[in-house]
Amino acid sequence: MAGAVTSMKKSAEIFKNMNNGRIRIEYIRSKLKPDVWEKIKEKILETFRKPEWREIVRLTLENPWTIDWARDFGEYKYYLRGVIADYMRKSENKEFYEKLYRMLMDEDSLNYLEQTVLVKLSEWGIISRPDTRSEGSIYYLSDWYKFEKLAEIDTSRYKSLIYVEKKAPAESIASTLYIIGHITGYGKGYPTWKMRQVAQQGKLYVFCDADWAGTHIYKVFAEGAIRLKKISGSVLNAKRRLREKLIKEGYTEEDGLFLLEDASKEWVKLVVSNSKRLGLDFEDAENLGLPWEIEPKCKEGDERKCRRYELQSLIDLKMRYGIENPYLAYVAYRLRKVFKEGLKPLLPDPVEAYSDVVIEAIEWGIRDFVKESVANAIAATGIKDLFEGLKLRRDLAEMLAERVSIEVSNRILKKELKPQIEDYMLRLDIGLPIHAENPDDFEEKFWEWSGANKIEELLG
């Protein structure tokens, strides 16, 4: 599977780098003229104002194994703590390094390290970031998986990916939306990045709060992460200025100025052009009379502009109108009415479906004959000990399988046995308590079953 292959490649790269001593920073450093590397390192450190962060970056640059050995951010954090602990023992400035150690136990500091410091270093082109911390899951088949599972799924056969800002609404709609062809996920950080990556060639819906933060989340998908744009832009400008300065000082490409070429702007690649804001729509929330709160950072003035509606406010529809699953009802309404997305079920792979029917039909047609043949064959052997402890005897099982398969083949050739296809085998199990004759019939019944028709009545 793709995920396993990726993991194996990653392990192979780590082993190769450790074995050859050519980890990323060391490799870059070996390609640069020594004083060019020092100037680049100095410029990188200048971009961090606080001395604590400058020292953490310096320790990373001088101990590149902390990055290269780390399979994820958590391992990098512990490797770096180990380096700092060593400095705490050896340095005269013990209090300073104790402060650094405590910083790496603080959640806000760890977020800055992961989302800003390592991003800056990767934009400089001297490190490859370890996997970020993942909080979130996707629903696939009949279970929840980590977002890495997306790498193994052929998403082209699904209608869309749906990203949900909150866990509870996601869990309320995921299994049903999967039946009608959508893969649902929730999370932050890595999950949003992974969804943007996978959704490049497909369609993605964003289901988020009707507030400033929800708009920002949607824009991450539709326009790219603002934070990454700023970091990429600032690093690009710093690299350009340093490159111009070194060229004036007489340095050439052979001295290693390749590292100062324009950044690749990775954030641009992760813009999903075909992303849509599924909801919660502000006007819908207002017309439905959902409970609202005040935006924390909103200035005094127009109360309406300061309102925010959370996804969970949809629960109010259950209490007022008896809509069993208001999240599903609203999503189904938006998909069909606003985005003209059909609610027909996702049909199974035809090869898999017909294979299952054929296997069951053959089994059904020969079951009684097989039982009779096995009984006769066992009696004919005269064997008394039919079990070996808590196991069946292999020699007896192999003999019976060979003998009965020959008898079954002969009976089938003589047309004395044939597969039996029953009507129940032909009916697709959609997975919902909806009896429908065809996809169009299913869609209409799903519209009512989900409660989307009630949302339509309320919104007019």
C-alpha positions in Angstrom: 0.0 0.0 0.0 1.1 3.6 -0.6 1.4 4.5 3.1 3.6 1.5 3.8 5.8 2.2 0.8 6.2 5.8 2.0 7.1 4.7 5.4 9.7 2.2 4.1 11.2 4.9 1.9 11.4 7.2 4.8 13.1 4.5 6.9 15.5 3.7 4.1 16.4 7.4 3.7 17.1 7.8 7.4 19.3 4.7 7.5 21.2 5.8 4.4 21.7 9.3 5.9 22.9 7.9 9.2 25.2 5.3 7.5 26.8 7.8 5.2 26.9 10.7 7.5 25.3 12.9 4.9 22.2 14.2 6.7 20.5 17.2 5.0 22.3 20.0 6.8 25.7 18.3 6.6 25.1 17.7 2.9 24.2 21.3 2.2 27.2 22.5 4.3 29.5 20.2 2.3 28.4 21.9 -0.9 29.0 25.4 0.3 32.2 27.4 0.8 32.7 27.4 4.6 32.4 31.2 5.0 29.3 31.1 2.8 27.7 28.6 5.2 28.6 30.8 8.2 27.0 33.8 6.5 23.9 31.9 5.7 23.7 30.5 9.3 24.2 34.0 10.6 21.4 35.4 8.4 19.0 32.6 9.5 19.7 33.3 13.1 19.0 37.0 12.5 15.4 36.3 11.5 14.7 35.2 15.1 14.5 38.2 17.5 14.4 36.4 20.8 17.8 35.0 22.0 16.1 31.8 23.2 14.8 30.9 19.7 18.1 31.9 18.1 19.9 29.4 20.4 17.4 26.6 19.7 17.9 27.2 15.9 21.7 27.2 16.4 21.6 24.0 18.3 19.5 22.4 15.6 21.9 23.6 12.9 24.9 22.3 14.8 23.2 19.0 15.7 21.4 18.2 12.5 20.9 14.6 13.6 18.1 15.9 15.8 16.1 16.5 12.7 17.4 13.7 10.5 16.9 10.9 13.0 13.4 12.1 13.9 10.5 10.4 12.2 8.1 12.9 13.6 8.0 16.2 15.5 7.7 14.4 18.9 11.0 12.6 18.4 12.7 15.8 17.3 11.4 17.5 20.4 13.0 14.8 22.6 16.3 14.7 20.7 16.5 18.5 21.1 15.7 18.3 24.8 18.6 15.9 25.1 21.0 18.3 23.5 19.8 21.1 25.7 20.1 18.9 28.8 23.7 18.3 27.9 24.4 22.0 27.7 22.6 22.5 31.1 25.3 20.2 32.6 28.3 21.7 30.8 27.5 25.4 30.4 28.2 28.1 32.9 24.9 29.8 31.8 22.9 26.9 33.3 19.7 29.1 34.0 19.5 30.0 30.3 19.4 26.4 29.1 17.0 25.4 31.9 14.7 28.1 30.4 15.1 26.5 26.9 14.3 23.1 28.3 11.1 24.4 30.0 10.1 26.1 26.7 10.1 22.7 25.0 7.5 21.5 27.6 5.2 24.5 26.9 2.4 23.9 24.3 2.6 27.4 22.9 6.3 27.2 22.4 6.1 23.8 20.8 3.5 25.1 18.4 5.8 28.0 17.5 8.7 25.6 17.1 6.7 23.3 14.8 4.7 25.8 12.8 7.2 28.6 12.4 10.8 27.7 13.3 10.9 24.4 11.3 8.9 25.9 8.5 11.5 28.7 8.2 14.3 26.3 8.1 12.6 24.1 5.5 12.0 27.3 3.4 15.7 28.0 3.5 16.1 24.5 2.0 18.5 23.1 4.6 16.1 20.7 6.4 13.1 18.4 5.5 10.5 18.8 8.2 9.7 15.8 10.3 6.0 14.8 10.3 3.8 17.2 12.2 1.6 16.3 15.1 -1.7 15.0 13.9 -5.0 15.6 15.6 -7.9 14.3 13.6 -9.2 11.4 11.6 -11.0 10.4 8.4 -13.9 8.0 8.0 -13.4 5.3 5.5 -15.4 2.1 4.8 -16.8 1.6 8.3 -14.2 3.0 10.7 -12.1 6.0 11.6 -8.4 6.2 10.6 -5.5 8.5 11.0 -5.1 10.9 8.1 -2.2 9.0 6.7 -4.8 6.5 5.4 -5.7 9.0 2.7 -2.5 8.0 0.9 -3.9 4.5 0.4 -7.3 5.5 -0.8 -8.3 5.9 -4.5 -10.3 9.1 -3.9 -11.2 9.5 -7.6 -14.2 7.2 -7.2 -15.7 9.4 -4.5 -17.7 12.6 -5.0 -15.7 14.7 -2.7 -13.7 15.1 0.5 -15.5 17.0 3.3 -13.5 18.7 6.0 -15.3 19.4 9.2 -14.0 21.9 11.7 -15.4 20.1 14.8 -15.2 16.5 15.9 -18.8 16.0 17.1 -20.5 17.2 13.9 -18.0 15.1 11.8 -18.8 12.0 13.8 -22.5 12.7 13.3 -22.4 12.8 9.5 -19.4 10.7 8.4 -20.9 7.2 8.1 -24.0 8.4 6.2 -22.1 10.7 3.9 -19.8 7.8 3.1 -22.8 5.9 1.8 -23.6 8.7 -0.7 -20.0 9.0 -1.8 -18.1 11.5 0.4 -15.1 10.9 2.6 -15.3 13.0 5.8 -12.5 14.1 8.1 -11.8 16.5 10.9 -8.6 17.9 12.6 -6.1 20.7 12.5 -2.6 21.2 11.3 -1.4 18.1 9.4 -5.0 16.9 8.6 -5.8 20.2 6.7 -2.4 20.0 4.9 -3.0 16.3 4.0 -6.6 17.0 2.8 -5.4 19.9 0.6 -2.7 17.7 -0.8 -5.1 14.8 -1.7 -7.8 17.1 -3.0 -5.7 18.8 -5.6 -7.4 17.0 -8.5 -10.8 16.6 -6.9 -13.5 18.5 -5.0 -13.4 19.5 -1.4 -16.1 20.9 0.9 -15.4 22.8 4.1 -18.0 22.6 6.9 -17.1 25.2 9.5 -18.4 27.8 12.0 -20.0 30.9 10.6 -17.4 33.3 12.2 -14.1 34.9 11.5 -12.1 31.7 12.5 -14.3 29.6 10.2 -13.7 31.9 7.3 -9.9 31.7 8.0 -10.1 27.9 8.0 -11.9 27.9 4.6 -9.4 30.3 3.2 -6.6 27.9 4.1 -8.1 25.5 1.7 -9.1 28.0 -1.0 -6.2 30.4 -0.9 -3.4 28.7 1.1 -2.2 29.3 4.6 -1.6 33.0 5.3 1.1 32.1 7.9 3.0 30.0 5.3 2.7 32.8 2.8 4.2 35.3 5.2 7.0 32.9 6.2 7.8 32.0 2.6 7.8 35.6 1.6 10.1 36.8 4.4 12.6 33.9 3.8 12.6 34.6 0.1 13.4 38.3 0.7 16.2 37.4 3.2 17.7 35.0 0.7 17.6 37.5 -2.1 19.3 40.2 0.0 22.0 37.8 1.1 22.5 36.5 -2.4 22.9 40.1 -3.8 25.3 40.9 -1.0 27.5 37.9 -1.6 27.6 38.5 -5.3 28.8 42.0 -4.7 31.5 40.6 -2.4 32.7 38.4 -5.3 31.2 35.0 -4.4 30.0 32.8 -7.3 27.6 29.9 -7.9 30.5 27.5 -7.3 30.8 28.8 -3.8 27.2 27.5 -3.1 24.9 30.4 -3.9 22.4 27.8 -5.3 20.9 27.6 -1.8 19.9 31.2 -2.1 17.8 30.7 -5.2 14.1 31.7 -5.1 11.9 29.6 -2.7 9.6 27.1 -4.3 6.5 28.6 -2.5 5.2 25.2 -1.5 2.0 26.8 -0.1 0.8 27.7 -3.6 0.8 24.0 -4.5 -1.6 23.3 -1.7 -4.4 25.6 -2.7 -7.5 23.6 -3.6 -9.1 25.6 -6.5 -12.2 23.4 -6.4 -13.0 24.0 -2.7 -16.4 25.1 -1.6 -17.7 26.4 1.8 -20.4 23.9 2.6 -21.5 25.9 5.7 -22.4 27.0 8.2 -23.8 29.8 6.1 -24.4 33.0 8.2 -27.7 33.9 6.5 -28.9 30.4 6.9 -28.1 30.4 10.6 -29.9 33.7 11.0 -33.0 32.6 9.1 -33.1 29.3 11.0 -33.0 31.4 14.2 -30.0 29.5 15.6 -28.5 30.7 18.9 -25.4 33.0 18.4 -22.5 34.3 20.4 -20.4 37.5 20.1 -17.0 37.4 18.3 -14.3 37.8 21.0 -12.3 40.4 19.0 -15.3 42.3 17.6 -15.4 46.0 18.1 -18.5 47.7 19.5 -21.0 48.8 16.9 -23.2 46.7 14.6 -24.3 43.8 16.7 -25.2 41.7 13.6 -21.6 41.9 12.3 -20.3 40.7 15.7 -22.4 37.6 15.7 -20.9 34.1 15.3 -22.7 30.9 14.8 -21.0 27.6 15.8 -21.7 24.3 14.0 -23.1 23.0 17.3 -25.8 25.6 17.2 -27.6 23.4 14.7 -28.5 21.1 17.6 -31.2 23.7 18.4 -33.1 22.4 15.4 -33.4 19.0 17.1 -35.0 20.6 20.2 -37.3 22.9 18.4 -38.3 20.9 15.3 -37.5 17.3 16.1 -34.9 16.9 13.3 -33.0 13.8 14.5 -29.6 14.7 13.0 -29.6 18.4 12.2 -25.9 18.3 11.0 -26.8 15.7 8.4 -30.0 17.4 7.5 -28.3 20.7 6.9 -25.4 19.2 5.0 -27.7 17.2 2.7 -29.7 20.3 2.1 -26.7 22.4 1.1 -25.2 19.7 -1.1 -28.3 19.3 -3.1 -29.9 22.7 -3.1 -26.8 25.0 -3.2 -24.2 22.9 -4.9 -26.4 20.7 -7.0 -24.7 17.6 -5.7 -26.7 14.5 -6.0 -27.6 12.4 -3.0 -27.6 9.1 -4.8 -25.7 6.2 -3.1 -22.1 5.3 -4.1 -22.4 2.0 -5.9 -19.9 -0.7 -5.2 -17.1 -1.8 -7.6 -19.0 -4.1 -10.1 -16.2 -6.7 -10.2 -16.2 -7.0 -6.4 -20.0 -7.1 -6.2 -20.5 -9.7 -8.9 -17.6 -11.8 -7.5 -19.4 -11.9 -4.1 -22.6 -13.0 -5.7 -20.9 -15.7 -7.8 -19.1 -17.1 -4.8 -22.3 -17.2 -2.7 -24.2 -18.7 -5.6 -21.7 -21.5 -6.0 -21.5 -22.1 -2.3 -25.3 -22.2 -2.1 -25.6 -24.6 -5.0 -23.1 -27.2 -3.7 -23.4 -26.8 0.1 -25.7 -29.8 0.7 -23.8 -32.1 -1.6 -20.4 -31.1 0.0 -21.8 -32.0 3.5 -23.0 -35.3 2.2 -19.7 -36.1 0.4 -17.6 -35.2 3.4 -19.8 -37.4 5.7 -19.4 -40.4 3.3 -15.7 -39.9 2.9 -15.0 -39.6 6.6 -17.1 -42.8 7.2 -15.2 -44.6 4.4 -11.8 -43.8 6.0 -12.6 -45.5 9.3 -10.5 -42.9 11.1 -11.4 -42.6 14.8 -9.2 -39.7 15.9 -10.6 -36.8 13.8 -9.0 -34.1 15.8 -5.4 -33.3 16.9 -5.9 -31.6 20.2 -7.8 -28.3 19.4 -7.0 -28.6 15.7 -8.4 -30.4 12.7 -6.1 -32.9 11.1 -4.3 -31.4 8.1 -3.9 -34.8 6.3 -7.6 -35.5 6.6 -8.7 -32.0 5.5 -6.4 -32.1 2.4 -7.7 -35.6 1.4 -11.3 -34.5 1.9 -10.8 -31.2 -0.1 -9.2 -33.1 -3.0 -11.8 -35.9 -3.1 -14.9 -33.6 -2.8 -13.6 -31.0 -5.3 -13.2 -33.8 -7.9 -16.8 -35.1 -7.1 -18.2 -31.5 -7.3 -16.4 -30.9 -10.6 -17.8 -34.1 -12.1 -21.3 -33.3 -10.9 -21.1 -29.7 -12.4 -19.9 -31.1 -15.7 -22.9 -33.5 -15.8 -25.1 -30.5 -14.8 -26.2 -32.4 -11.7 -25.1 -29.4 -9.7 -25.3 -25.7 -10.6 -25.0 -22.3 -8.8 -28.2 -21.0 -7.3 -28.8 -17.3 -7.5 -31.4 -16.1 -5.0 -33.2 -12.7 -5.3 -31.7 -11.5 -2.0 -28.2 -11.9 -3.4 -28.9 -9.3 -6.1 -30.1 -6.5 -3.9 -27.4 -4.1 -2.9 -27.1 -3.4 0.8 -26.9 0.4 0.9 -26.5 0.4 4.7 -29.5 2.7 5.5 -33.1 1.9 6.5 -34.3 3.1 3.1 -36.0 0.8 0.7 -35.6 2.1 -2.8 -36.0 0.6 -6.3 -33.3 2.8 -8.0 -30.8 5.6 -7.3 -33.3 8.3 -8.1 -35.9 6.8 -5.7 -33.2 6.5 -3.1 -32.3 10.2 -3.4 -35.8 11.4 -2.9 -36.3 9.1 0.1 -32.9 10.1 1.5 -33.9 13.7 1.2 -36.9 13.1 3.6 -35.1 10.5 5.8 -32.2 12.8 6.5 -34.5 15.8 7.5 -33.2 17.9 4.6 -36.8 18.5 3.5 -37.5 20.2 6.9 -34.5 22.5 6.4 -35.9 23.4 3.0 -39.2 24.2 4.6 -37.6 26.4 7.2 -35.5 28.3 4.8 -38.2 28.6 2.2 
